[in-house]
Amino acid sequence: MTTQETLQSRLPDPSMLIPELGQIGGALFKATGNGSIPQTTISLVQLRAGQIVGNTYLTVLHTGSLRKAGESEERITAVASWQDAPYFTDAERVALALVEAVLTPNPHGERVPADLYTQVAEHYDDKALATLTVAISQVFFFIPLAVIGKPLPGVSPTEQWRK
C-alpha cells in the first residue's frame, strides 16, 4: 500500500453518493438519544462493537465520544476487558454482554440466550431495551462503511473520505 492510500479512505463521502444516508443516520441518532438509557452506555456499547469487529475508525470515534463526555481513561481502556474490570455498573456490564452476544456467533445455541435476556431486562425497561437494541443497530449500520470504506480515524467527517 502506498503512502497516498494510507492518507485517504477507499471511498468518496458516502453521504454525497447517497444523500439519504444523512436522514437514516440522523433518525438513528434521534432514536438513541431519547433519554431512556445514558449516552455513556450507548458509547461504551458502540466502542465495544468497534473493538469486536477490529475497526480502528469506530474504536477511535467512540473513544473520542467517551473522552468528550468526561469518561476516565481507565473506563475507556477497560472496555476491551470489561468482564473483569471494576469500572462498570451492572447495567453497563449487561449492555456490553449483549453487544458481544449479538456480534459473536454461538456454536452451541442462541446468540442471546434467555438468561442474558433476563439479566438485561432486569436493568432496562422495554423502552430502554428497545433503545439499546437500536444503539447496537446504529453501530451495525455504520460497520460496513467503516470496514469497506476505511474512513480515516480521528479525521473530521468532512475530510476523512477520498476526494
N, C-alpha and C positions, 0 to 999 in steps of 0.2 A: 504494500500500500504506500502511495506517495504521501509526502507531507501535505500537499494540497488536499488529498482525500481525507486526511485526518482533521483538517480545519473546516470542514463543511459536512453537512448532513448528506445523506444519499438522495433525499427527495427535496423538491422545492416545497414551499409552505403549503401543506395540505388544505388549509383554510382558503387559500387563494384558488386552488384547483376545485374544491368542493365547498362553496360558501356555507352550505347548510351545517357543516361541522361546528361552526360557531354557535348556532342555535341549539344543537344537540348538547354540546359541552356546557353551554350556559344553563340549559334545563337541568342537567345532571348536578351542576354546582348549586343551583337553587334548591333542588330536591334534598341534597345532603346538608344544606345549610338551614334546615327547618327548625333547628334548636332541640331536637329530640335526643341527640347524643352530642357530646362535646366535640368540637372541631379537632381537638388534640387526638381524640380516639380515632377519628377518621384519618388523620395524617399518619398516626402510628400504623394503622392497618395498611394504608397505601404505601408507606415506606417498606413494610414487611413484604408486600406483594412485589415491589420493585426488586427487593433483595432475592426473593424466591426465584423470580424469572431471570435474575442475573443481569439487570439492565442499569447501567450507570446513570443514564439520564434520569430515570424515575427515582433512583436512590438519591441522587444529588438534589433533585427537585423537592422531594418530600422531606429530606433532611433540612433543606433550607427553610421550608414552611414551618417545621418544628422549631428551628432556631429563631425565626422571626416571631413565633408565638411565645418565646421565652423559655422553651424547654431546655433542661440541662443537657450537657454533653454526655453525661452518664446515661441518662434515659435514651437519648438518641442512639448512642453507640450500642446500648444493650438490647435494642430491638432485635438484632440478629441472634441473640441468645436469650430471649425473653423468658424462657421456661425456668431458668434458674437465677434470673436477675431479681433483686429485691425492689426494683424501681416502679413496678406497675401495680395498679389496683386490680382487684379480682375482675371487675368489668372489662378493663383493658386486656387482661390475660385471656378471657374467653373470646374477645373480639379478635385477638391475634391468633388464637387457636382456630377460630372459624375461618379466617382468611387462609391459613395454612391448609386446613382440611379441604377447602374448595379448590385450592391450587395444586394439591398433591394427590395423585392417584392412589387409591387404596386397593391393593390387590386382594384384600380379604373382606371386602364389603363396601358399604356406603361411604362416600367421602364425608358426609356429615351424619354420623350415627346418632341415634336417639339420645344417648347420654350427653353428647356435646350440645345438641339442640336444647335439651333440658337445662343445661348449665347456662347457655346463652339466654334462654327465656327467663331464667331467674334474675338476670341483670338488666334485661331490656324488655320493655312492654312491646306490644305489637307494632306501634308506630316507630319506635326506636329500632326494632329488629328489621323492619322494612327499610328504614333509612340506612342502617348498617349494610344491608344487602345491596342497596343502591350504591353506597360508597364503594363496596367491593366491585360492583359492576362498572362504576365510573372508572376506576383504575384499569379494569379489564378492557374497557373501551379504548383506552389510550395505549395499552401494551403493544398491539400490532404496529401502531405508528412509531412507537419508541424503538421496537426491535427491528422493524424493517427499514424505517426511515432514518434511524440513528441521529436524532437531533442532538445538538451539542450540549453536553452537560454544563450547567452554570452560565449559559448564554441566554440573553433575553429572547423571548418568543419571536420578536421581530427580526432578530439577527441569526437565529440558530439554523434556519433552513437554507438549503442550497439556493443560490441565486440563479 
